[in-house]
Amino acid sequence: MRIATFNVENLFDRARILAADTWEANREHLEQYATLTRILQQDVYAPEDKARIAELLVALGLGSSDQGPLMRLRQNRGRLVTRPPGGDLRIVADGRGDWIGWLELRRESPTELALRHTAQVVADLAPDVIGVVEAEDRTALGRFSHDLVGPLGEEFRHVMLVDGNDERGIDVGLMTGAGYPIRRITSHVDDTVGGSRVFSRDCPEFEVGLPGGGRLVVLVNHLKSKGYGSQAASNRTRTRQATRIRELYDARLESGDELVVVLGDLNDTPDSDPLAPLLGDGGPRDVSTHPSFDDGGWPGTYTTGRAGNKIDYILCSPALHAAITASGVHRRGVWTASGRWEMYPTLTRELDAASDHHALWVDVDLDLAFAEALAR
């Protein structure tokens, strides 16, 4: 059985504000967007709130129009703002109940070649089970499997994705082959700590049927990014998320599930404090520590492949880890200007890269895994 994980950075469209080539320039705008969205949810807009709303609208290019370069302001019922001819914009709503609308991120499509490279990576991996990070929705993931992966090899028989907590359309899902039906999914979008949701997206638990009986439990993750917000706040969020994932993992083992894998984009390095609750003693084992793991000389899984960019993971329960026969990183769809790894011949510019993330894979001998499970 081959298990893989790949952050595809969206398939058919992506929030323009997240575009890799303008990410550094847009980082401040993303923080402004988050701040404005939070203020707009308040029941009452105090004078200082209105002043801040106006300031942020202007900063986001929405001072003179509801259509900005990175987002648009939807005012479906009632009005948040008016823009008198020749005058300054005015916040006319006194609170959330006075208008119906929202800020909507504008989207753009990747190049056709980038999309084909993404499909080529998945087809080359030919996994039986693959966790997909940053996909728009189940429909998009299904179209990707049928229309793009299928012609290159074999499409996935089972595709599942449940909308998470991130309104930017970067959710996590699972695709599996015909012999690996998705039998059950448990979502954790509403898990809370201190009244706040734990997961930035979700941490769905997928129960996957295995050939010959038994099941594999897959927890797909995408933890809080370091991309915006304060480092301290981001670290606290990832710590809460890692702690909750560990609780879910431990609960599965305690209930008798021996074949459990945690995978996805954890947005931090193995030695980081935020991931310690998950990776500490008794936690799932990183496939990159297995003797079979081939990283091609570059330990990272993002952009340049340096050690500080190791942020994507496949973490296995002891029975799975003991049954690994091969594992590694697939990098051919990732752009490198310095020739660090072999790219697809058609990948001649960064814009056409499949993703900034490298795909991980692991092969497991199921018979050996079952034997290991019975012995525990």
PENORVEN-V985223 format. One record per backbone hydrogen bond with DSSP energy under -0.5 kcal/mol. CO is the residue of the C=O (numbers start at 1). NH is the residue of the N-H. E is the energy in kcal/mol with one decimal. If there is no record, write none. Layout:
CO&NH&E + CO&NH&E
//
This chain:
1&3&-0.5 + 1&364&-2.8 + 2&128&-1.9 + 2&129&-1.9 + 3&362&-2.4 + 4&131&-2.5 + 5&360&-2.2 + 6&8&-1.0 + 6&133&-2.2 + 14&108&-2.4 + 15&18&-2.0 + 16&19&-1.6 + 19&22&-1.1 + 20&23&-0.9 + 22&26&-2.0 + 23&27&-1.2 + 26&30&-2.2 + 27&31&-1.7 + 28&32&-2.3 + 29&33&-2.6 + 30&34&-2.2 + 31&35&-2.3 + 32&36&-2.9 + 33&37&-2.6 + 34&38&-1.8 + 35&39&-2.2 + 36&40&-2.5 + 37&41&-0.7 + 38&41&-0.8 + 39&42&-1.9 + 42&96&-1.6 + 43&97&-0.5 + 44&46&-0.8 + 46&49&-0.5 + 46&50&-2.5 + 47&51&-2.2 + 48&52&-1.9 + 49&53&-2.8 + 50&54&-2.4 + 51&55&-2.2 + 52&56&-2.5 + 53&57&-2.5 + 54&58&-2.1 + 55&59&-2.1 + 56&60&-1.8 + 57&62&-3.2 + 58&61&-1.8 + 66&68&-0.7 + 66&73&-2.7 + 70&106&-2.4 + 71&68&-2.3 + 72&74&-0.7 + 72&104&-3.1 + 73&75&-0.6 + 74&102&-1.0 + 77&100&-3.2 + 80&92&-1.7 + 80&93&-1.3 + 82&90&-2.9 + 84&87&-2.5 + 88&84&-0.6 + 90&82&-2.4 + 90&92&-0.8 + 94&45&-3.0 + 95&98&-1.8 + 96&99&-1.0 + 100&76&-1.6 + 100&77&-1.7 + 102&74&-3.4 + 104&72&-2.8 + 106&16&-3.3 + 108&14&-2.4 + 111&115&-2.0 + 112&116&-2.1 + 113&117&-2.3 + 114&118&-2.1 + 115&119&-2.2 + 116&120&-2.2 + 117&121&-2.2 + 118&122&-1.8 + 119&123&-2.8 + 120&124&-2.8 + 121&125&-2.1 + 122&126&-2.0 + 128&177&-2.3 + 129&4&-2.2 + 130&175&-2.2 + 131&6&-2.2 + 132&173&-2.6 + 133&8&-1.8 + 133&9&-0.7 + 134&10&-2.7 + 135&171&-2.5 + 137&141&-2.2 + 138&142&-2.6 + 139&143&-2.5 + 140&144&-2.4 + 141&145&-2.1 + 142&146&-2.5 + 143&147&-3.1 + 143&148&-0.6 + 144&148&-1.5 + 144&149&-2.3 + 145&150&-2.1 + 149&152&-1.3 + 149&153&-1.0 + 150&153&-1.2 + 158&176&-2.5 + 160&174&-2.7 + 165&167&-0.7 + 166&169&-1.3 + 171&134&-0.8 + 171&135&-2.4 + 172&162&-0.6 + 173&132&-2.5 + 174&160&-2.6 + 175&130&-2.5 + 176&157&-0.6 + 176&158&-2.3 + 177&180&-2.0 + 181&183&-0.9 + 181&209&-3.0 + 184&207&-2.9 + 186&205&-2.7 + 188&191&-1.2 + 191&198&-2.7 + 193&196&-1.6 + 196&193&-2.5 + 201&165&-1.9 + 204&206&-0.6 + 204&220&-1.4 + 205&186&-2.2 + 206&208&-0.6 + 206&218&-2.7 + 207&183&-2.7 + 207&184&-1.2 + 208&216&-2.7 + 210&213&-2.2 + 214&210&-1.9 + 216&208&-3.2 + 216&218&-0.5 + 217&261&-2.8 + 218&206&-3.0 + 218&220&-0.6 + 219&263&-2.6 + 221&265&-1.7 + 230&234&-2.5 + 231&235&-2.7 + 232&236&-2.1 + 233&237&-2.1 + 234&238&-2.5 + 235&239&-2.3 + 236&240&-2.2 + 237&241&-2.4 + 238&242&-3.1 + 239&243&-2.3 + 240&244&-2.2 + 241&245&-2.5 + 242&246&-2.2 + 243&247&-1.8 + 244&248&-2.2 + 245&249&-2.8 + 246&250&-3.0 + 247&251&-2.3 + 248&252&-1.8 + 249&253&-2.0 + 250&254&-2.6 + 251&255&-1.6 + 252&257&-2.3 + 253&256&-1.3 + 256&258&-0.7 + 258&260&-0.9 + 259&217&-2.6 + 260&317&-2.1 + 261&219&-2.7 + 262&315&-3.4 + 263&221&-2.2 + 264&266&-0.7 + 264&313&-2.7 + 265&223&-2.1 + 269&272&-1.9 + 272&276&-0.5 + 273&276&-1.2 + 275&278&-1.0 + 275&279&-2.7 + 276&280&-1.8 + 280&283&-2.4 + 285&316&-3.0 + 286&289&-1.9 + 287&290&-1.9 + 290&293&-1.9 + 292&327&-0.7 + 293&295&-0.6 + 294&329&-1.4 + 295&298&-1.6 + 301&358&-2.9 + 302&305&-2.3 + 305&300&-3.4 + 306&309&-2.2 + 307&310&-1.6 + 309&301&-2.1 + 309&311&-1.3 + 311&266&-2.5 + 311&267&-0.9 + 313&264&-2.0 + 314&287&-2.4 + 315&262&-2.8 + 316&285&-3.4 + 317&321&-2.9 + 318&322&-2.2 + 320&323&-1.3 + 321&324&-1.2 + 323&365&-2.7 + 326&363&-3.3 + 327&294&-1.6 + 328&361&-2.1 + 329&331&-0.6 + 330&359&-1.7 + 331&334&-2.4 + 332&344&-2.0 + 333&354&-2.5 + 333&355&-0.8 + 344&347&-1.9 + 346&348&-1.2 + 349&352&-1.6 + 350&353&-2.0 + 356&303&-3.0 + 359&330&-3.2 + 360&5&-2.0 + 361&328&-2.2 + 362&3&-2.7 + 363&325&-2.5 + 363&326&-1.0 + 364&366&-0.9 + 365&369&-2.5 + 366&370&-2.9 + 367&371&-2.0 + 368&372&-2.6 + 369&373&-2.4 + 370&374&-2.3 + 371&375&-1.5 + 372&376&-0.5 + 373&376&-1.0
//
